Amino acid sequence: MLPDDLAQLLALWQQKRGARLMPARHDFTVEEFAPWLGRLHLVRVEGDENGIEHSDGRYIVFATASVERYGREMTGKCLSQYAPPEMARRALADHYALLRERGPLRSHVDDSFGPVLMHWTRLALPLSEDGQRIDRYLVGLHYHL
């Protein structure tokens, strides 16, 4: 079950998608994202011409709440650049799963950054300019206290 805020993000994505497989980034206005600002990543898919497992994701926007928790800014960086390497592997595994599934992907994460164990729910939502190839995706975050 999704937390209410992520369920509302999913409902917005479904509304924008209509009868299509997925909406495009330009279907949304920045104002529509206001309830999730600070807890929303926007990721561009890169290098998937040779198959999903050869792709990476580059953060166009890295959520400020994640900067506060992770302790570093990832905007402009790739998923493969996460440290420690186990975190990069998990991020890429979710990235590959989203590209294979081609639909919303929910995951619950328990991870530590330094001495603090944190829990959050992620909702990844694919976007496509041509209606077929996922070129970007949104990741809504709900941090559990």
N, C-alpha and C positions, 0 to 999 in steps of 0.2 A: 504494500500500500504506500502511496506517495504522500508526503506531507502536503497540507493544503496549498502552500505557496507554489510548490512544483506541479501539483495537479492543475492549478490555474495557468501556469506557463504551458503545460501540455495542451490545455483547452485552447489557448491562444494559437499555438502552433497548428492544431487541428483545424481551427477556424480559417487560418491563413492558407492552409494547404487545400482546402476545398475538396474537389474530386481528384486532385493530383496526388502523386506518390509522396511529394514533399514540397513545401514552399521554397521560395528564393529569399535571400537576405533582404532584397529590396521590397519585399512584401510587408516588411515591418518598419515602423517608425521608431526612432530612439525613445520617444515619449511612451510608447507602448511597453517598453522595457523598464520603465520607472520602478515598478514594485520589486524588481530583481537587481537593480543597479547595485554594484558592489559585490554581488553574488552570482555574476554571470560571466562566463568565458565565451569568447568567439574565436574559433579555431579554423584556420585555412588548411585544407588538405593539400599536401605537396608530394610530388614524386610517385603517384600511383599508376602511371602509365604502364609500368612493368608488373603490375599486380599489387594487391592490397598489402601484402607483407613487405613490399618495397617502399611503402609510403611512410610519411611522417605527418605530424600536425604542427603548425606554427601558430602560436597565440597572436591573434590580432588584438585581442583584449584579454588581459589576465585579471580576474576579479580582485578588487582591492581587499576584500575579506580574506582571500587566499594569500595575498601578499603579507597581510598582518599575521596570519597563522604559519605560513611557510617560511617567512623571514627573507624572502627575496622576490624580486619582480621578474616575471617570465614573459612579459609582452615583447614580441619580436623573436622569441626563442622557440625552439622546437621541443616537442614532448621528449625526444631522445636526449635532450640536454638536462633533464631533471637530475638532481643528485639527492640521495644516493642512487646508484644504478638500479636497485630493486624498484624504486619509485618510477623510474623511466620505463622499466619493463611492464609494470602494471598499467601505466598510462597508455603505452602503445598497445597492450592487449585489449584495453577498452576501445581504443581507436580502431583497431582491426575488426573487433566485434561489431561496432557501429557500421563500418563500411560493408561488412558481410550481410548484416541484418537489414540494412536500408530502412530502418524505422526507429522510433524512440527506444532508447536503451537506459534502463534504470540500474543503478548499482549502489550498494552501501559500502562505505570505506571505513575501516578502522586503521589508523596509521599514526605514527608518532613523528614529531618534528622535535628533535632533542628529547628532553625528558617527559614531554607531555603527550599522552595518548589522546587522539581526537577521533570523533565519529561524525561522519556526514553522509548525506544521500546526494547522489548526482543523477541528473536527468540530462542525457545527451539527445539532441534533436537535430537530425540531418537537414541540410539546406542544399538546394540545387538551382542553378541559374537555367540549365537546359531541361530540367524536369526529370533527368535520368541519373547523371553522375553527381555524386555528393562532392561539392567543392568547398563547403564550409559546414560547420555545425556549431550549435549553441550548447553550452553546458550550464545548466542551472544548478546551484548548490544550496543545500539546506544543512547548516551546521547544527548538530545536536549538542546541547550543553552537557 
